[in-house]
Amino acid sequence: MSFHSPDDALNSDDVVALIEHRQREVPGRMVIIWDGSPIHRRRVIQAFLANGAAQRIHLKRLPADAPDLNAAEGLWAPLNGVKLRHVCGDPLPHLRGELCNAVKQLRRKPRLIQGCFKGAGL
């Protein structure tokens, strides 16, 4: 499970940089599951995949408006309802730190993560 909390909205160049970073961290083939967002269909990403990245990456594209098929959506309930229930306010770095700590705790619960994938039919 990978988690990234950017300061600003991502663009297609950012997505390519993030995938390249993951390729350095993860040996062998990777499966990337993403929604049907327009950012994922940009020419920059298509060119990146066509120039050799597709040999190591299998993309599982989900419909744009189908949160029930997105395994990551299943993680928001335990994050919002339990880990982050009493977290509020500012500044943004504090909120980001709390979110990162909550995600670290979820990583220690592989059955919960696997259940999200099963629930999404993946």
N, C-alpha and C positions, 0 to 999 in steps of 0.2 A: 504494500500500500504506500503510495507516494502522496505527499501533501506539499503544496506550494501556496504561500500567502503573499502575493505581490502588493506593492504600494499602489499601483495604477492598473487600469484595465490592460489585459494582454492584447497584443496584435499578433499577426501570423509570424513575424520574425521572432517574437518572444517564444512562441510555441515551438518553432524549429530549434531555438537555442535550448529550451527545456528538454526536448527530445534528445538532442545531441548530448546534453549533460547526463541524462539517464542512460544513454548508450555507453558512456564511459563507466558508469557505475554498475551496470547490469551486463554480465557476460551472456553471450548467446542471443537467442531470439527473445523478443518481447511481444506481449499483447497489450495494445493500448485500446482502452474502451473510452469512447467519447460520444457526446451527443451530436445532433445534427446542426450545431451552430455554424453560421456562415464563416466564422474565422477558421474553422477546420477544413473548409473547402477552397481556400484561397490558392492562387497560382504559386505563391512562395512555397507552400506546403506540398503541393502537387509536384513541383520541381524538385524539392528536397527528396521526396520519396522516389521519384523517377531516376534520380542520380545515385541510386544505390542503397539508400536507407531502407527501402521496402524489402530488401533481402533479409533484414533482421527484424523487421517490424510487421506484425499482423494487426491490422486495424479492425476493430469491431465498432461499426458505426450504429448508433442508436437513433431512433426517430427524434426529431427536434422537440416535440411536445409529448414525451412519454417518460415522466419521472419514475413511474412504476417499473420501468425496465433498467433504470440506472442504479447500479449497486451502491454508488456513493450516497444516493438519497436516503438509503436505509441507515446511514451513519449519523444523519442529522438528528434523528429522534434521541438517541442516547447522548449526543453532544448537547443539544438544546435543553432536553428535559432533565438531564442529570448533571453532567459535568459543568455546563455553563449556565445552569439555572439561575444562579444568583450573581452572575457577572454582568455588570452594566457600567456605563459611564465612559469617560474619556481618560486619558488620551488614547489614540489609536495604538501606539506601541504596547500599551498595557493590555488592551483587548487582544491584540495579535499574540502576545505572550501567553495569555490565558488559553487561547484557542490552540496554540502549538502544544502546550502542556496537556490539554485534554486529548489531542490527537495522539500524543505519545502514550497516554494511558490506554487508548483504544487499541493501539498496536500490540499491546500485551494481551489482548483478548482475541486470539485468532478465530475462535468459534463464532464470535459475534460478526467478525468480518466475513467469514465463510457463509454465515447465515444471510448476510446481505446479498451475496452473489447468488445463493440458492433462491432467495426470495425474488430476485430479479430474473430468474430463469437462466442464469449463466453458469 
